[in-house]
Amino acid sequence: MAFPLILLLCLSLLVLCPSGYSQRSPSPGYYPSFRVPTSTFDREFQTLWGSQHQRREQDVITLWLDKSSGSGFKSIRPYSSGYFGASIKLQPGYTAGVDTSLYLSNNQEHPGDHDEVDIEFLGTTPGKPYSLQTNVFVRGSGDRNVIGREMKFNLWFDPTQDFHHYAILWNANQIVFYVDDVPIRTYDRKSEAIFPTRPMWVYGSIWDASDWATENGRIKADYRYQPFVAKYKNFKLAGCVAGGSTSCRPPSAAPMGNRGLSRQQMGAMAWAQRNFLVYNYCHDPKRDHTQTPEC
């Protein structure tokens, strides 16, 4: 009996298929994670909450969520720009309602109208893929109503099987989101009003986001499956510390310097968005796009 066409395509291209085949990403030609040295957790971070739900084993930091609490950490220093990444491994099985994150924020400094740049893994149910959500918040809308700029992706691999590297590069011109050095999204500075410019800290956390995380909150966290575990390692922090030297320059997003991505990087990003982008706030007819003029 001949293979169905979709399985032949999966086998030849290694695309993400129902049987679990994974696609090989195109080379971006430039690998910023290899240009930034690994930082030790104790040197760069401190526990923010849930210390009893956090464990350190050699170079791996494990966070977990159960019915009593989740856990989070925060960088010791705030940054005005830089490259911020970590290798993360997620939990398989039932994880609906669980949010595992790596992000930049100044929400403690500016509650209600803060800036934030997110990489979030939204939990799921068996047989369905995790969603990786990227998001940018900029000073709210002036009335303490924080406006999200979400773009969601599936991944071309199973993020529960091994560690993969996720990173945010933030400089004066743009924000770039990376998965294993493949840029999946850029957010350009079109005006200061819609671009984060105030210093931010680096955070990581696992928490119960049942109200919205999985199928818009339809499926909740089920603590019969606790604990929900996330593992972090290979932290990469290279940036300009807020209040530091004015001559500091953050790592480059591309081999051409801070002038935007190279043609090869743009091709890799187009591949990721063409095959794995599942939600773009700019294309959502239910959104009020007067609040997101960049669209």
N, C-alpha and C positions, 0 to 999 in steps of 0.2 A: 504494500500500500504506500502510495506517495505521501511525503510530508505535506501538510497544509502549507500554502504559500507563506503565511505569516511566520511559521516556524523556520522555513528555509531562509527567510529574510533575517530572522533573529540569529540563526547560526552563522550566516555569512557576514552580518554587520555587527554582531554582538550588541543588539539593541535591547532595551528593557522590555521584556515580553512577559506574558502571564506565567510562563514556566520558570521565570527567574533569571534569564540571561541578562547580562549587563553590557552596556555599550562602552566602548573605549572612547574617551574624549579626545578631540583633536589637540595637538600641541599648541599651547599659547605662545611658545617661543621665548618666553620670559618668565622667570620663576622667582617672584619677590620673597617667598618664604625661605629660599636658600640664601638670600642675601642678608637675612636678619638672624643674629645668634639667638639660641634658646635661652630663656630666662628662667631662673628658679622661682618656684611659687612663693617661697618665704621672703625672697628679696623684693618681689614686686606686688604681692597681694596680702590682704588680710581677710579673715572671715568676717562677713557682714552679719549673717544671721544663720541660725540652725547649726551651730558648731557640733552638736551631738549627731548631726546627719551628714558629717563630712569626715572622710578618712584619707590619710596620705600614706601611700606605699611606694617608696622609692620616688620615681618621677611622675606617678599617676595620682591625681586628685579625684576621689570618688565622692559624688554628691548623691543623696537619695531623698525621696519623698515618700512619706507614709501618712497615715491619717492624722498624725500629731503635728507634722511640720515638714517643710522642705529645707533648702539650704542655699546660701549664696555667698559669693566673695566679691571683693572690690579692690581695685588697684590702690596702692598707698598714695600715689601722686596723680594729680589731674594733668591732662595733656591738651595742648592747643592744636595738635595735628599729629599724624603718625600712622604707622602700620601696626595692627593689633590682631593677633591670631592665636589659635590653639587647635590641637588635634583632639577630636571628640569622638567617642564611641557611644552609641545609643543602645537602649534596651529593646530586645525583640518582644513580640507578643502583644498583649493588650496594654496600650499606653494612652488610650483616649483621655483627653482632658489635661494631659501633662505637657507643660512647656519647659523645654530645656534651652538655655540661651547663652549667647555671648554677645555683649552689646556695650555701647558707649552711652553715657547719660550724665546729666547734671540735675536730675530730678530732686535730689536732696538739697541742692543749692538753690534751685528755682522751682519750687513745687507749684504745679498748676499751669506753668507756661514754660516748661523745660524743653531742652533739645535732647534728642535720642537717636541713635543709629543702631538698628537691631539685626542680629541673626538669631532666629528662633526656630526650633524644631517642634512642630506641633504633633502631638501624639496621635496614635491611630489604633485600629483594630486589626486582628490577624488577617493577613491576606491583602491588606491595603497599604500603600506606601506612606512613609512619613512625608509631611510637607515641610519644606524649608521656607520660612517667611522672612523676607527682608523688609525693613521699614525705616522711614525717616520721619522724625518729628522735629518741627522747627517753631519754637516759641509759642506754641498753641496758636490761637487766632486772635489773641489780644483780650479775649473774654474768659480765659482759663479753659477753653474748649480745645483740647489737643487734637490736631488733625493728623491722621495716619496717612502714609503713602506706601501702602503695602504692595509688594509683588511676591507671589508664591510660586515655588518650583517643586516638582518632583526631582529625584536624583537619578543619575545613571548607574548607580551602584546601591548596594544594600548598606546603609549606614550603621547597621547593628552588627555587621560581621567583622569590622576592623576599624581602626582609627583613620579618620580622614581630616585634612587640614582645612579650616574655615577661617576667613580673615576679612577685616575691614581696613581699607586704606583711606584716610581722610586728610586731604590737603586743602590749600586755599582755593583750588579750582574745581575739585570734584570729590565724590565719594565713590569708591569701587568696592564691590563685594566679590570675594573669591571663594571658590571651592576647589581645593587641590591646585591652586594657582590659576585655574581657569576663571576669568572674570565672567560673572553671570549677570551683573547689573552695574550701571553707573548712574550717579545722580549728580548732575552738573550744577555749578553755581551760576544761575541765570540772573539772580539778584540777591543782595544780602538779606532781604526780607524773607526769602524762602530757602536759606542755606544756613546750617549751624556754624556759628563762629565763636561761641563762648566755650571756655574750657570744659572738658568732660573727663570722667573717670571710666575705667574699663571694669565691666562686671561680668560675672557668670552666675547662673542660678538654675534651680529646678523647682517648680512650683505648680500648684493646682490652678489651671486656667479653664476649668470646666465651663465657665459662662460663655466662652467663645472659641476655644482652640480647635475642637474637632467637629466638623460639619456645622459650623456656626453655633456651637453649644448644644447641639441636639444629643450628642453622646458625651456622657460625663465620665470623670475618673471613677473607677471601680476599685475600691480598696481591698477587695478580695484578692487582687493581683499585686498588692504591695509586697516589698518596697519597689518603687520605680527608681532606676539607677542610671546615672550618667557619669562617664569617665572622661577626664580632661588630662592632657599632657602636652609637652612640646610648646610651651607658651612662648609667643614672639611679641615683644613690645619694643618698638623702636620709634620714638617720636620726640616731639618738642614739649618739654615739661612747661606747664603754664607758669609764667613769670620768669622763665629761664632766659638763656642767651637769645638776643634778637637775631643773631647770625645762624641759628639752628635751622636746618632744612630737613623735612621728613623724607623717608625713603621714597623713591620714585615708583609710580604706578606702572611705568613702561620703560623700555630701553632708551626712549627718546627724551627722558626727563619728564617734567611735569606738564607736558604739552598734550596729554591725552594718550589713549592706548595706541599701540602699534596696529598696523593692518592685520597682522596675524592674530593678535589678541582680539581685535574686533570680530574677526572671523570665528574664533572660538566662542565668543560671547553670543554671536548670532546663532551658532549651532545650539548652544544651551537654551537660548530663549525660544528658538523654533521648535525644539523637541521636548522641552521640559517645563516651560512657563505655563502655569495653570490659572493664574489670576494676576491682573494688572489694574491697579486702581484707576488709571487714566482711561481705561476702557469700560469701566463700570457705569452703566446708565443710571444707577440709583444714587451715585455720588453727586454732591454739589460741587461742580468743577470751578465755580467762581472762587472757591477756597483753595484750589490747586492750580494756579495760573500756569505752572510749568507744563501742564498737560496740553 
